[in-house]
Every structure is written in structure tokens, then in C-alpha cells.
Amino acid sequence: MKNENKIKGGIFGMLVGDALGVPYEFHNAEDIPPYDKIEMTPPEGFRRAHAGVAPATWSDDGAQALCLLESLVEKGKFDLDDFSDRVLAWYDDGLWAVGGKVFDVGIQTSMALNAYRGGVKAEKAGFVRPDGKGNGALMRVLPLALWHEGSDEQLVEDAHRQCLITHGNITNQVCCGLYVLMARSLLEGADIDKALSEAVAELRRIYADKPKYADEFEFSIRPDEKDIWVGRGGGFVVDTLRGAVMLMRNSTSYEEVVKGAVALGDDTDTTACVAGGLAGIVYGVDGIPERWLNGLREKEKVDELLEKLLR
């Protein structure tokens, strides 16, 4: 059985990072409060994003990830249609949204889910904007790595397919493939540099007979280029992935990772969600500050879902 502390750390690391980033979203890096003032409740006088949302609330990132986790637990496999139905239920009815309140829905996600509701197949819905390369699939993919017991090839294929309902572009698929392989290595005890190098080598092996994916991987990620693993706070999926690696390399605790993600500004909730999931694996659920973990809204619902996963 995989390490329970790491699995719980991954899920709560993702959700806590997301919730921490919510009130700081859309602010430039220079407008983010100092490191010691970055908390679930921003300092007095800071103009919060989503002012009507209570502190310690995860956003669309966490809700969609929980839709994926629940689908995996209940179906026992990755089922694109079932997952897509749950994501649509989040969008329409607030499934896994805290308090049932949906906020901060990306343009591409909205377009894709409207198309899916209208009869477009899940495999096609995420191509409503063919060139869309936002981080909306990367932000939710981590549960696959925590749940999956299949081969690396199967894990990567499922990571690709979960993109299709909202963010089908191949760049998004490749980023998700690399991310889940990194997460798998971290679960097995690797540090971030070893996890990255192992994931790059394995993805190259998997893509050896998939030239379209291989070319995209080398062109978009450019994993061998010196100093490429530098993060930015925007919504471009490659930047979010690189930022997660940079934050993991430059930090020595979960708190440093997610506060560093928020400090990048812009898409703070997603950057902290993606990086926080990896940090949660490395430092475990015990490494997440209690003030954040215990204060997370509707934590008990996640505990129940995790019990099903671990059982």
C-alpha cells in the first residue's frame, strides 16, 4: 500500500494551496503582501479577489480534482464519460464546490462544458478552443497519480484523456503526462530533481512511438534547456508546470512552496494548487500547517472520500 501520509498530503496539499491562493488571484506579484502576511485571510486593506468567498475555500481547481478522485474511487478505473458528467455536475450544481457555490470558472472550461451539455462528446468538448493552453487540466490531474496502480503508459494515457473534456490541446496533455510521472516518483521517495529526470526519461520512452507527442514534448517543455524551470504566475500550462518545479527546488517546507506560489501573483490559486500537490506528497499531510489544514472548509467531506480511496 502506498504511503497514506503522502497520499493525504497530496490531496490536502492541493486543496490547501488552492484555498490559500484564492483571495490573491489577479494581483500582480508586486502587489502581493509580504511572505509572512500571506495567509488564508489577507492582511487588512488588501483588496481580495472573490470578496464574497469565505477564507479557506478551494476553487474550481480543487472541486474538479475531487470530481476526478470520486470518479476513480467509485468506478475503479478512469472513465472519461463518468468524469465528464461529474465535472458538468460541478459546473451546473456545485458538486464538490464548497457550499455548492461555483466561482472563478475559466472561459475555456465554460465553453467546453456548455458544448458537452449540448451533445458534443467528451473526447471533443475540450477542443472548442483548439489552441487553448490554459492550466485547467493540469490543476486537477494529481488524483490520478495518487490512485493509479497501472503502468506508467496507462497512467500517462489516463492523464491525457482527462484533459479532453475541457482542455484537449496536446500541450496540456503532455504537461499532465509529465506531472503525473513526477508525482509517482515523489510518492516513491525521489526528490524533485530525481523525479523530474526520471519523468522526462520515462515520457521520452513512452512517446518513442508517438512522434506527435514526442515533438510536442521537446518543443513546448524543452526539458534539457538550461534554466528553463522558472515559473510565472500566469495561466499558461507550461509556466504553471515549470513554476511547480522551481518552487519545489527552492523550498524546504510545504508552507514555503505554497507561499512562494502565491508570491508569483496572477493565477495564484492554480499555481499554489499544482505546486502544493507535489509539496504535499513530499512533506506529507503532517507537513501542512495545522492552522490551514484544520481550518479548511468542508474538510470532513474530503476525509470521507480519502477513507474510501485508502480502503
C-alpha positions in Angstrom: 0.0 0.0 0.0 1.3 3.5 -0.8 2.2 5.8 2.0 -1.0 7.1 3.5 0.7 10.3 4.8 1.9 11.1 1.3 -1.5 10.4 -0.4 -3.4 12.5 2.0 -0.6 15.1 1.8 -1.1 15.2 -2.0 -4.8 15.8 -1.8 -4.8 18.2 1.0 -1.7 19.9 -0.3 -3.5 20.6 -3.5 -6.7 21.9 -1.7 -4.9 24.0 0.9 -2.7 25.6 -1.8 -5.8 26.3 -3.9 -7.6 27.9 -1.0 -4.6 29.9 0.1 -4.3 31.4 -3.3 -7.9 32.3 -3.9 -8.0 35.8 -2.3 -4.8 36.8 -4.0 -5.8 35.9 -7.6 -5.5 38.5 -10.4 -2.9 40.6 -8.5 0.5 41.3 -9.9 3.5 39.9 -8.0 4.5 43.4 -6.7 1.0 43.8 -5.1 1.1 40.5 -3.1 1.6 41.0 0.6 5.0 40.1 2.2 5.7 36.5 2.8 4.8 36.5 6.5 1.5 38.1 5.7 0.3 35.6 3.1 -2.5 33.7 4.9 -5.9 32.4 4.2 -7.2 35.8 5.4 -5.1 38.5 3.7 -3.9 41.5 5.8 -6.3 44.3 6.4 -6.5 46.7 3.5 -5.6 44.1 0.8 -8.2 44.1 -2.0 -9.3 40.4 -2.0 -10.3 38.6 -5.2 -13.6 36.9 -4.8 -14.5 39.0 -1.9 -17.8 37.1 -1.3 -16.0 33.8 -0.8 -15.1 32.9 2.8 -11.4 32.2 3.6 -10.1 28.6 3.4 -12.4 27.8 0.4 -11.0 25.8 -2.5 -12.0 26.9 -6.0 -12.7 25.2 -9.3 -9.3 23.6 -9.2 -9.9 21.6 -6.1 -13.5 20.8 -6.9 -12.7 19.3 -10.3 -9.8 17.3 -8.8 -12.3 15.9 -6.2 -14.7 15.1 -9.0 -11.8 13.1 -10.6 -10.9 11.4 -7.4 -14.5 10.4 -6.6 -15.0 9.0 -10.2 -11.8 6.9 -9.8 -12.9 5.6 -6.4 -16.4 4.7 -7.5 -15.7 3.4 -11.0 -12.4 1.6 -10.2 -10.9 3.0 -13.4 -10.6 6.2 -15.3 -13.9 6.6 -17.2 -13.9 9.8 -19.3 -17.7 10.0 -19.6 -18.3 9.5 -15.9 -15.6 12.1 -15.0 -17.1 14.5 -17.5 -20.5 14.1 -16.1 -19.2 14.9 -12.6 -17.4 18.0 -13.9 -20.6 19.1 -15.6 -22.4 18.5 -12.3 -19.8 20.7 -10.6 -20.5 23.4 -13.1 -24.3 23.2 -13.1 -25.0 22.1 -9.5 -21.9 22.7 -7.4 -20.7 19.1 -7.0 -17.6 19.3 -4.7 -17.7 23.1 -4.6 -17.6 24.3 -1.1 -21.1 25.2 -0.1 -22.2 24.3 -3.6 -21.0 27.7 -4.8 -19.2 27.7 -8.1 -16.9 30.7 -8.8 -13.9 31.5 -11.0 -14.8 29.4 -14.0 -12.4 29.7 -16.9 -13.6 30.8 -20.3 -12.5 27.6 -22.0 -13.9 25.4 -19.3 -17.3 27.2 -19.6 -17.3 26.9 -23.4 -16.3 23.2 -23.3 -18.9 22.2 -20.7 -21.7 24.1 -22.4 -20.7 22.2 -25.6 -20.7 18.9 -23.7 -24.2 19.7 -22.2 -25.3 20.4 -25.7 -24.3 17.0 -27.0 -20.7 17.2 -28.0 -18.8 14.1 -27.0 -16.4 14.4 -24.1 -13.5 13.5 -26.4 -14.2 16.6 -28.5 -15.6 19.1 -26.0 -12.1 20.3 -24.9 -11.3 21.3 -28.5 -13.9 24.1 -28.6 -10.8 26.4 -28.5 -8.3 24.3 -30.3 -5.3 26.4 -29.3 -6.3 26.8 -25.7 -3.3 26.1 -23.5 -4.5 27.1 -20.1 -3.7 25.2 -16.9 -7.3 23.9 -16.3 -6.5 20.2 -16.8 -3.1 20.3 -15.0 -4.7 21.7 -11.9 -7.0 18.7 -11.4 -4.9 15.7 -12.6 -3.0 14.8 -9.4 -5.6 12.3 -8.1 -4.7 10.0 -11.0 -1.1 9.6 -9.8 -2.2 9.0 -6.2 -4.8 6.4 -7.2 -3.2 4.7 -10.2 -1.7 1.2 -9.8 -1.2 0.6 -13.6 1.9 1.0 -15.7 3.4 4.3 -16.5 2.0 4.1 -20.0 -1.5 3.6 -18.6 -1.1 6.5 -16.1 0.1 8.9 -18.9 -2.7 7.8 -21.2 -5.3 8.5 -18.5 -3.7 11.8 -17.8 -4.0 12.7 -21.4 -7.6 11.6 -21.6 -8.8 13.6 -18.5 -7.7 16.7 -20.4 -10.2 16.1 -23.2 -13.4 17.3 -21.6 -12.1 20.9 -21.2 -8.5 21.4 -22.4 -7.8 19.0 -25.2 -4.8 20.7 -26.8 -1.8 18.4 -26.9 0.4 20.8 -24.9 -2.0 20.3 -22.0 -1.8 16.6 -22.4 2.0 16.5 -22.4 2.2 18.7 -19.3 -0.2 16.5 -17.5 1.7 13.4 -18.5 5.0 14.8 -17.1 3.3 16.0 -13.9 1.8 12.6 -13.0 5.0 10.8 -13.6 6.8 13.3 -11.4 4.2 12.8 -8.7 4.6 9.0 -9.0 8.3 9.3 -8.4 7.8 11.6 -5.5 5.4 9.0 -4.0 8.2 6.5 -4.3 10.6 8.7 -2.3 12.5 10.6 -5.0 13.5 14.2 -4.5 12.3 16.8 -7.1 15.3 16.7 -9.3 15.3 12.9 -9.5 11.6 12.9 -10.0 11.9 15.3 -12.9 14.8 13.5 -14.6 13.0 10.1 -14.2 9.8 11.5 -15.5 11.5 13.1 -18.6 13.3 9.9 -19.4 10.1 7.8 -19.0 8.0 10.2 -21.0 10.5 10.1 -23.8 10.3 6.3 -23.8 6.5 6.3 -23.8 6.5 8.8 -26.6 9.0 6.9 -28.7 6.3 5.6 -31.0 4.1 8.7 -30.7 6.0 11.3 -32.8 3.3 13.9 -32.5 3.6 13.8 -28.7 7.3 13.4 -28.7 7.7 16.5 -30.9 5.3 18.5 -28.7 7.1 17.5 -25.5 10.5 18.6 -26.8 9.2 21.8 -28.4 6.9 23.0 -25.6 8.6 21.7 -22.5 12.2 21.9 -23.7 13.3 19.8 -20.7 17.0 19.9 -21.5 17.3 23.7 -21.9 19.3 25.3 -19.2 17.5 27.4 -16.6 14.1 26.6 -18.2 12.4 25.6 -15.0 11.4 29.1 -14.0 7.9 29.8 -13.0 5.5 32.6 -13.8 2.1 33.2 -12.2 0.0 33.3 -15.3 -2.4 30.7 -16.7 -0.2 29.2 -19.4 0.0 25.5 -18.6 3.8 25.2 -19.3 4.5 28.2 -17.0 2.4 26.6 -14.2 4.3 23.3 -14.6 7.7 25.0 -14.6 6.7 27.1 -11.6 5.8 24.0 -9.6 9.3 22.5 -10.2 11.0 25.8 -9.4 9.1 26.2 -6.2 9.9 22.6 -5.1 13.6 23.1 -5.8 13.8 26.4 -3.9 11.8 25.5 -0.8 12.3 23.3 2.3 8.7 23.1 3.5 5.2 22.9 2.3 4.5 26.4 3.6 7.4 27.8 1.6 6.2 26.2 -1.6 2.6 27.5 -1.5 3.5 30.9 -0.2 6.1 31.1 -2.9 3.4 30.2 -5.4 1.1 33.0 -4.2 4.0 35.4 -4.3 4.3 34.9 -8.1 0.9 36.7 -8.4 -1.8 36.4 -11.2 -3.2 32.8 -11.2 -2.3 32.3 -7.5 -4.8 29.6 -6.7 -3.8 27.3 -9.5 -0.1 27.8 -9.1 -0.4 27.0 -5.4 -2.7 24.1 -6.1 -0.3 22.4 -8.7 2.8 23.1 -6.6 1.1 22.3 -3.3 0.0 18.9 -4.5 3.6 17.9 -5.1 4.8 19.5 -1.9 2.1 17.7 0.0 3.4 14.4 -1.3 7.0 15.2 -0.3 6.2 16.7 3.2 3.1 14.6 3.9 -0.1 15.7 5.4 1.7 16.2 8.7 3.9 18.8 7.0 0.9 21.0 6.1 0.4 23.8 8.8 -2.4 22.8 11.1 -3.9 26.3 11.0 -4.5 25.8 7.3 -5.4 22.1 7.3 -7.8 22.2 10.2 -9.4 25.4 9.0 -10.1 24.2 5.5 -13.8 24.4 4.9 -15.7 21.1 4.3 -12.5 19.1 5.2 -14.7 16.3 6.6 -16.1 15.6 3.2 -12.6 15.1 1.8 -11.7 12.9 4.8 -14.6 10.6 3.9 -13.6 10.4 0.3 -10.0 9.6 1.2 -11.1 6.9 3.5 -12.8 5.2 0.5 -9.6 5.6 -1.5 -7.4 4.2 1.1 -9.8 1.3 1.9 
